[in-house]
């Protein structure tokens, strides 16, 4: 008889992240999601895993570990993300709880335009607010830098891992694509740089930045997104404070030449500038000029960088390593050998 599976209680939050987690652990764990009125599964991102079942309420004694979710917006008193977290956190008292923090403490928009605090002071308040909400639970973060002193200052890093068979390295077309979130949290995503680089790229070089959910619509078809990404020569990521941007890893696995603004999380662990990634300063003019060059006279170089980036991603962001990391943590938490 096989070993008993770990019974995990969770709820809908980030479909892409949760899809990878379920796929990585489906042989080792069962997944039960609590229904709530605020957060639902977005099938336009990933199909709902068949291994997930839903319940209308939490039943004490039925599970081994709970997974809860937060980001920087939970410090806002009436934000729906805070409400969902607090409701589940208060109800679940009989088992260990792991809190996945999907972000970093960058949210000046959440303090309102009249706030006189500096960005550093806002971030400090966000850190303290999250620390208070997490309490004695263990907090997982999605990059090593996110646990460091310049971000949360605490947390257990587990970097995502994906199945390369789900991403398609297709013959490339001369275009630049991004799937960075198109709205909200402008500072966090460094969206001003993205917009200005896009304007310069079009005005001076005649290229349009293909932007998921803005000028490229995939509807409710994740496969259409994967094929479009797989045919894109260049992928642009201007964010520097997002912990291991998932869409960027998807681009690596799709053989895209990734152009990344310098200073992003954990680059020192796997990035070799000019070999498996193109790093650029936070300068829209330089970004636009670099992209135009990659689409024109540096086309062959872009193809080579994309292939070496894919090789790197196969090593660094594998589902096997991700599964091992999570199983190690779950076993430690269940045996109470690790705490926050």
C-alpha positions in Angstrom: 0.0 0.0 0.0 1.3 3.4 -0.9 2.0 6.2 1.6 -0.9 8.4 2.7 -1.1 11.7 0.8 -0.7 15.0 2.5 -4.1 16.7 2.8 -3.9 20.3 1.8 -6.6 22.9 2.3 -6.3 26.0 0.0 -8.5 28.5 -1.8 -8.4 30.3 -5.2 -5.9 33.0 -5.5 -3.3 32.9 -8.3 -4.3 30.3 -10.9 -0.9 30.0 -12.6 1.0 29.6 -9.3 -1.6 27.1 -8.0 -1.7 25.2 -11.2 2.1 24.5 -11.0 1.8 23.7 -7.3 -1.0 21.1 -7.9 0.8 19.6 -10.9 4.0 19.3 -8.9 2.4 17.7 -5.8 -0.5 15.7 -7.2 1.1 12.4 -6.6 2.0 13.4 -3.0 -0.9 15.6 -1.9 -4.7 16.1 -2.1 -6.0 19.6 -2.7 -9.3 20.9 -1.3 -10.3 24.5 -1.9 -12.6 26.5 0.2 -15.2 28.4 -1.7 -15.5 32.1 -1.0 -17.3 35.1 -2.5 -14.2 37.1 -3.3 -11.7 34.9 -5.1 -12.5 32.5 -7.9 -10.5 30.4 -10.4 -9.7 32.3 -13.6 -9.8 29.7 -16.3 -8.4 32.2 -18.9 -5.0 31.7 -17.1 -5.0 28.0 -16.5 -7.6 25.3 -16.6 -8.9 24.2 -13.2 -6.9 21.1 -12.2 -9.0 17.9 -12.0 -7.3 17.1 -8.8 -8.9 20.0 -6.9 -12.2 19.5 -5.1 -14.3 22.4 -3.6 -16.0 22.5 -0.2 -18.3 25.2 1.2 -16.7 25.3 4.7 -13.6 24.3 6.6 -13.9 21.0 8.5 -11.5 20.7 11.4 -9.6 17.4 11.4 -9.9 16.8 7.7 -6.6 18.3 6.6 -2.9 18.2 7.5 -1.7 21.7 6.3 -3.4 24.9 5.1 -2.1 27.2 2.5 -3.1 30.9 2.7 -2.2 33.7 0.4 -1.3 37.4 0.7 0.5 40.2 -1.1 1.3 43.8 -0.3 -2.3 44.9 -0.7 -3.5 43.0 2.4 -2.3 45.9 4.6 -5.2 47.9 3.2 -7.9 47.6 5.9 -10.9 46.8 3.6 -9.2 45.1 0.7 -10.9 41.9 -0.4 -7.5 40.0 -0.3 -7.2 40.9 3.4 -10.8 39.9 4.1 -10.3 36.4 2.6 -7.1 35.9 4.4 -8.3 36.9 7.8 -11.5 34.8 7.4 -9.6 31.6 6.6 -6.8 32.3 9.1 -9.3 32.8 11.9 -11.3 29.7 11.1 -8.3 27.3 10.7 -6.8 26.7 14.1 -6.1 22.9 14.2 -3.3 22.5 11.7 -0.1 24.3 10.6 -0.7 27.2 8.1 1.7 28.2 5.4 1.2 31.8 4.0 2.4 32.3 0.5 3.4 36.0 0.0 3.2 36.6 -3.8 4.8 40.1 -3.7 7.1 42.6 -2.1 6.2 45.7 0.1 5.8 48.1 -2.8 2.4 49.7 -2.9 2.4 53.5 -2.6 -0.9 53.6 -4.5 -2.5 51.9 -1.5 -1.6 54.8 0.8 -3.5 57.3 -1.4 -2.4 60.4 -3.2 -2.6 62.6 0.0 -0.1 60.4 1.9 3.0 62.4 3.0 5.1 59.4 3.8 8.2 58.6 1.8 8.3 55.4 -0.2 10.7 53.9 2.3 8.3 54.8 5.2 5.4 53.3 3.2 7.3 50.1 2.7 8.3 49.9 6.3 4.6 50.1 7.3 3.7 47.5 4.8 6.4 45.1 6.2 5.1 45.6 9.7 1.5 45.2 8.7 2.3 41.9 6.9 4.4 40.7 9.8 1.5 41.3 12.1 -1.0 39.5 9.8 1.2 36.5 9.3 1.8 36.2 13.0 3.1 32.7 14.0 2.4 31.2 10.5 5.2 30.4 8.2 5.5 32.7 5.2 6.8 31.5 1.9 8.2 34.0 -0.6 8.8 33.5 -4.3 12.5 34.6 -4.5 15.5 34.7 -2.2 15.6 38.5 -2.5 12.1 38.8 -1.3 13.2 37.4 2.1 16.1 39.7 2.2 16.5 43.0 4.2 15.6 45.2 1.2 12.2 43.6 0.9 10.3 41.7 3.7 13.2 40.8 5.8 11.8 37.4 6.6 10.3 34.4 4.8 11.1 31.0 3.4 12.1 31.2 -0.3 10.7 28.7 -2.8 11.2 29.7 -6.4 8.7 28.4 -8.9 9.2 25.4 -11.1 7.3 24.5 -14.3 6.9 21.6 -16.8 8.7 22.6 -20.0 6.3 20.5 -22.0 3.7 23.1 -21.3 5.7 25.8 -23.1 6.4 25.9 -26.8 9.7 26.9 -28.3 8.3 27.7 -31.8 9.9 29.3 -34.9 10.3 33.0 -34.0 8.6 36.1 -35.5 10.2 39.5 -35.2 8.2 41.0 -32.4 8.5 42.0 -28.8 5.9 40.8 -26.3 5.2 41.3 -22.6 2.6 39.8 -20.3 3.4 42.1 -17.4 0.2 43.0 -15.5 -1.5 45.8 -17.6 -3.0 47.8 -14.7 -2.7 48.4 -11.0 0.4 48.7 -8.8 2.2 50.9 -11.2 5.3 51.4 -9.0 5.6 47.7 -8.3 5.6 46.8 -11.9 7.7 49.8 -13.0 5.0 50.4 -15.5 6.0 54.0 -16.4 9.3 52.7 -17.8 7.3 50.1 -19.8 5.0 52.7 -21.3 7.7 55.2 -22.2 9.9 52.5 -23.8 6.8 51.4 -25.8 6.2 54.9 -27.0 9.8 55.4 -28.1 9.9 52.0 -29.7 6.9 52.9 -31.9 7.7 56.6 -32.5 11.4 56.2 -33.4 11.7 52.6 -34.7 8.2 51.7 -35.9 7.7 48.6 -33.7 4.6 48.0 -31.5 5.0 46.4 -28.1 2.6 43.5 -28.1 1.0 43.6 -24.7 -1.1 40.8 -23.4 -4.6 41.9 -22.4 -4.1 45.3 -23.9 -3.5 45.1 -27.7 -3.2 41.3 -27.8 -6.3 39.5 -26.6 -6.3 35.7 -26.0 -9.8 35.5 -24.5 -10.2 32.5 -22.4 -7.7 30.4 -24.3 -4.4 29.7 -22.5 -3.1 27.7 -25.4 -3.4 30.8 -27.7 -1.2 32.7 -25.2 1.4 29.9 -25.2 1.6 29.7 -29.0 1.9 33.5 -29.3 4.6 33.6 -26.7 6.4 30.7 -28.3 6.6 32.6 -31.6 7.8 35.9 -30.0 11.5 36.7 -30.6 11.8 39.1 -27.7 10.1 39.3 -24.3 10.3 42.5 -22.2 10.2 42.7 -18.4 10.7 46.2 -16.8 9.8 45.1 -13.2 12.6 44.9 -10.7 10.7 44.5 -7.4 8.5 41.5 -8.4 9.8 38.2 -6.9 10.7 36.0 -9.8 8.2 37.1 -12.4 6.4 33.9 -13.5 5.6 35.2 -17.1 9.4 35.8 -17.6 10.1 32.2 -16.8 7.4 31.2 -19.3 9.2 33.3 -21.9 12.6 31.6 -21.1 11.0 28.2 -21.5 9.5 29.3 -24.8 12.9 30.2 -26.2 12.3 34.0 -26.2 15.2 36.4 -25.9 14.4 38.0 -22.5 15.2 41.7 -22.1 15.2 42.6 -18.4 15.8 45.8 -16.5 18.8 45.6 -14.2 18.3 45.0 -10.5 15.5 42.3 -10.6 15.4 39.6 -7.9 17.9 36.8 -7.9 19.6 37.6 -11.2 23.0 36.8 -9.6 21.9 33.2 -9.1 21.3 32.4 -12.8 21.6 35.3 -15.2 24.6 35.6 -17.5 24.2 39.0 -19.3 24.6 38.7 -23.0 24.5 34.9 -22.9 21.1 33.8 -21.5 19.5 37.3 -20.9 19.8 40.9 -22.1 20.1 43.3 -19.2 19.3 47.0 -19.7 19.3 50.0 -17.5 16.0 51.5 -16.3 16.1 53.9 -19.2 13.2 53.8 -21.8 15.4 55.1 -24.6 18.0 52.5 -24.1 15.4 49.8 -23.8 13.7 50.8 -27.0 17.0 51.0 -28.9 18.1 47.6 -27.6 14.8 45.9 -28.6 14.9 47.5 -32.1 18.5 46.2 -32.5 17.5 42.7 -31.5 14.6 42.7 -34.0 16.9 43.9 -36.8 20.7 43.5 -37.0 21.0 41.5 -33.8 18.3 39.0 -34.8 20.7 36.0 -34.8 22.0 37.0 -31.4 18.5 37.2 -30.1 17.8 33.7 -31.2 21.0 32.4 -29.5 20.2 34.2 -26.3 16.7 32.8 -26.3 18.0 29.2 -26.7 20.6 29.6 -23.9 17.9 31.2 -21.7 15.8 28.2 -22.3 18.6 25.8 -21.3 19.1 27.8 -18.1 15.4 27.7 -17.3 15.3 24.0 -17.8 18.0 23.7 -15.1 16.9 26.4 -12.6 13.1 26.3 -12.8 12.3 22.6 -13.1 9.1 21.0 -11.7 11.2 18.3 -10.1 13.2 20.8 -8.0 10.0 22.7 -7.1 8.3 19.5 -6.0 11.3 18.6 -3.8 11.4 22.0 -2.2 7.7 21.9 -1.3 7.7 18.4 0.0 10.7 19.2 2.2 8.9 22.2 3.6 5.6 20.4 4.1 7.3 17.6 6.0 9.2 20.1 8.2 6.0 22.1 9.0 4.0 19.0 9.8 6.8 17.7 12.1 7.0 21.2 13.6 10.7 21.4 12.8 10.4 24.8 11.2 8.6 28.0 12.2 8.5 31.6 11.1 
